[in-house]
Amino acid sequence: NVWTDYIDNDGYELDKVEIGNKTYDPDDINQSIDVENTDTVYVKYYYKMKKIKVKFYIDDNFESLTMNTGEKDEKKYNFNSETNATRDIETPVHEMEIYDGDIIKFTPKINSSFNKKGYTLGTGFYFASYPNENDGNGWQLETDGTNESIKLDMSKDNPITQAIAKYGYLPVWIFSDNKPILYTVKYNVNCPAGESAYTGHMDDSIMEYDREQDLTENDYALKGYKFKGWATESTKDKNEVIYKDNETVLNLTDKAGDVINLYAVWQKVTKIKANMMIENKFSLWDMTLTLTNCLRMQ
């Protein structure tokens, strides 16, 4: 039974064994293996990391991290007030040992930029190797921006194992990367009651928080009406002009994905009809007769 001969290295666990051209998993540890009748049998043992040292370099937007694998009890570590904004590799904020498959979750501070109005979590956390100042390719592994956790996978060649080979431990740089939210402005033609024959088309506008942008210039036209501007209510008795045509706006909402509806305000064009009357006037003065034609608009 060749399994009795493998070495249990600290920080590593047996991954597989190769005998000849066959590969065996650790589940086969109690299996007796028949080999060909040769003078020499070559056995190759493959190990994978199960526990490594991690050094964290964290900015001041985080207050703690939580470790959870689903098999071990959840552990929480609070960071002190010191941060590592300079990204100095010699001064980590926190050191700990982790296992393959561990999940690390980071808790932002309540008053951190993660909770800044009008902003959302961007790519979030970068880690695995020290940033290369020459080519900028140091950030090799990151979250997708939907949560504040990272799952460590040390079972294959990846930035994690590459960084460990380089430093002898895993340096983890955790820096917030929040970004302004995006929202949509929708332009509604909002025809007056009884009217529907408008022309023109207006695409929605994608707006970014904290960035001034112009409303799209009105392209709608309604015969017999003049466009006055945009309202925020569609109810006819609330058609107060809030925004002028092509007005520059800022931060119409602070919620990501919101749709801001604007409604065109129309003013009916009144045509003036004039009644004309010619009035003849005459006067007699010193035997001179004067006749005047007067055109009067009514």
Secondary structure, DSSP 8 states (H G I E B T S, - for coil): -GGGG----TTEEEEEEEETTEEE-GGGTT------S-S---EEEEEEE-EEEEEEEE-TTEEEEEEE-SSS--EEEE--S---TT--TT--SEEEEEETT-EEEEEE-TTSGGG-TTEE--S--EESS---TTTS----EE--SSSSEEE---SSSSHHHHHHHHHSSEEEEE----EE-EEEEEEE----TT---EE-----EEEETT--EE------EETTEEEEEEES--SGGG----B-TT-EE--S-SSTT-EEEEEEEEEE-------EEEEEEEEEETTEEEEEEEEEE-
